[in-house]
Amino acid sequence: MLYLNDSDIQQALTPEDLLSSVEEALRVYEARSFSMPERLAMATGEGNQLLLMPCATGDHMVTKLVSVYPGNRPQGRSVIDGIVVLYDRATAEILALLDGKAVTAMRTGAVTGISIRYLARAKSRSVGLVGCGVQGYYQLLYACAVRDIVRIGLYDIEPLAVEALTERLRASPVRAQIEVADSPEALARSSDILITATTARQPVFPDDPALFVGKHCVAIGSFEPEVREYPDALFRLVDKVWVDLDFAKEESGELIVPLRSGLLQENQIETLGHLIASGCPPARGRHGTTFSKSVGMALFDLTTARRAYLNALEAGLGTELQA
């Protein structure tokens, strides 16, 4: 079996590889040509969780074991860690083990990239990020891969996180101007695209609809029933919201809370894969505001791991392990 660490995966996959893998997963999801039970989540105390995420489609299967420990961040440890196992579906032979942090971070960033590609206005030139952890870097990387971004705005309650992300962006292929906002409100006012990648339990923006008019908004961080990153004001503007999978409306407070209050109706929720398959432009409504929410699924891990494995074989990357 082949072991692919973070460096191997980074070398094996281009941004377009990731975007194509995510779009493939969305199309497979829409066609329902896969097997993927709901992920198993086990609480391990103090807001921490251990997740098991299996999936099978085509000739391959995958299982991801991933931990989500928000309390690790102040200690300088990874919030997300794990391993991805790629199998041959016909024989159950383990083909590869992949660094779960890298696969998760890259494919999650690419999901946002795809949402921006299909939902954000073509003339969008600025993106604002709330939450400057590891995931924030990949969110911005793929935003810049699908739009001609000239300005990036950053905000985080931890100044050191902003500094670290700024340094990483300056050493990356991203060439946009980088600015630090003094508040989420200031960030929203100056950005065409808004991305939240936080562990916040309550909305990070003020409840002011003027902050979201004409913008594409993306929520990544919330994956629990009472947790959300955007306020009610956003849902007073949108005609539709887009999700990566139907289960999002049962898992994330980002949708559960406005559905419960009547600000959002179920018929306003559409999967991103359905929009892509339809070939139609998104329903922007009279305010021009679009919103996408991703909670992630193992199908993303499968298409990403498969592409990384095949590319790594061709390029001679990785370490062979003896079973």
Secondary structure, DSSP 8 states (H G I E B T S, - for coil): -EEE-HHHHHHH--HHHHHHHHHHHHHHHHHT-SB----EEEEEETTEEEEEEEEEETTEEEEEEEEE-GGGGGGT--SEEEEEEEEETTT--EEEEEEHHHHHHHHHHHHHHHHHHHHS-TT--EEEEE--SHHHHHHHHHHHHHS---EEEEE-S-HHHHHHHHHHHHTSS--SEEEE-SSHHHHHHT-SEEEE----SS-SS-S-GGGTTT-EEEE-S--STT--SS-HHHHTT-S-EEESSTTHHHH-HHHHHHHHHTSS-GGGEEEHHHHHHHT-----TTTT-EEEE----HHHHHHHHHHHHHHHHHHT-SEE---
